[in-house]
Amino acid sequence: MRVFGLIAQAYNSYWKGVVLDLLADPDCKAVTISQISKRTSMTHKHIEMTLKALDVIQYDSSEGYHISVPNSLIQAHLEKKKRIAADKNRVYVRPADPKKVRWFPHHARLLHKRDRKPL
């Protein structure tokens, strides 16, 4: 699998979890894509793609699009979160030595190239 495919898979997996967390919230009985966008800072396009990937957005000719989430999907998501939280050995990120991390904005690299003098 190409690197882009892995990045897209991680991105989609993360946002599916975020959207399911929001939809699992008891305070969100009726929610719109705009409300999801405000709460998550996701674009409408990415929310629609995520809802389609979850297969929870449906079209009705009289009402238009609406979100319909089966309880089994919410329960499966909550069970997965509990399993992950219960696994104490799970490592989420690899620690990095701050002394070895160097970051330059992209435009700074171009400036440094310009300032270098040929040998």
MODELLER restraints for C-alpha pairs under 7 A, 6 or more apart:
rsr = mdl.restraints
at = mdl.atoms
rsr.add(forms.Gaussian(group=physical.xy_distance, feature=features.Distance(at['CA:12:A'], at['CA:50:A']), mean=6.95, stdev=0.5))
rsr.add(forms.Gaussian(group=physical.xy_distance, feature=features.Distance(at['CA:16:A'], at['CA:50:A']), mean=6.07, stdev=0.5))
rsr.add(forms.Gaussian(group=physical.xy_distance, feature=features.Distance(at['CA:20:A'], at['CA:74:A']), mean=6.67, stdev=0.5))
rsr.add(forms.Gaussian(group=physical.xy_distance, feature=features.Distance(at['CA:24:A'], at['CA:74:A']), mean=5.99, stdev=0.5))
rsr.add(forms.Gaussian(group=physical.xy_distance, feature=features.Distance(at['CA:33:A'], at['CA:44:A']), mean=6.50, stdev=0.5))
rsr.add(forms.Gaussian(group=physical.xy_distance, feature=features.Distance(at['CA:33:A'], at['CA:47:A']), mean=6.87, stdev=0.5))
rsr.add(forms.Gaussian(group=physical.xy_distance, feature=features.Distance(at['CA:37:A'], at['CA:43:A']), mean=6.03, stdev=0.5))
rsr.add(forms.Gaussian(group=physical.xy_distance, feature=features.Distance(at['CA:37:A'], at['CA:44:A']), mean=6.39, stdev=0.5))
rsr.add(forms.Gaussian(group=physical.xy_distance, feature=features.Distance(at['CA:51:A'], at['CA:57:A']), mean=5.66, stdev=0.5))
rsr.add(forms.Gaussian(group=physical.xy_distance, feature=features.Distance(at['CA:56:A'], at['CA:67:A']), mean=5.62, stdev=0.5))
rsr.add(forms.Gaussian(group=physical.xy_distance, feature=features.Distance(at['CA:56:A'], at['CA:68:A']), mean=5.18, stdev=0.5))
rsr.add(forms.Gaussian(group=physical.xy_distance, feature=features.Distance(at['CA:56:A'], at['CA:69:A']), mean=5.34, stdev=0.5))
rsr.add(forms.Gaussian(group=physical.xy_distance, feature=features.Distance(at['CA:57:A'], at['CA:65:A']), mean=6.71, stdev=0.5))
rsr.add(forms.Gaussian(group=physical.xy_distance, feature=features.Distance(at['CA:57:A'], at['CA:66:A']), mean=5.76, stdev=0.5))
rsr.add(forms.Gaussian(group=physical.xy_distance, feature=features.Distance(at['CA:57:A'], at['CA:67:A']), mean=4.53, stdev=0.5))
rsr.add(forms.Gaussian(group=physical.xy_distance, feature=features.Distance(at['CA:57:A'], at['CA:68:A']), mean=6.17, stdev=0.5))
rsr.add(forms.Gaussian(group=physical.xy_distance, feature=features.Distance(at['CA:58:A'], at['CA:65:A']), mean=5.50, stdev=0.5))
rsr.add(forms.Gaussian(group=physical.xy_distance, feature=features.Distance(at['CA:58:A'], at['CA:66:A']), mean=5.48, stdev=0.5))
rsr.add(forms.Gaussian(group=physical.xy_distance, feature=features.Distance(at['CA:58:A'], at['CA:67:A']), mean=6.25, stdev=0.5))
rsr.add(forms.Gaussian(group=physical.xy_distance, feature=features.Distance(at['CA:59:A'], at['CA:65:A']), mean=4.29, stdev=0.5))
rsr.add(forms.Gaussian(group=physical.xy_distance, feature=features.Distance(at['CA:59:A'], at['CA:66:A']), mean=6.36, stdev=0.5))
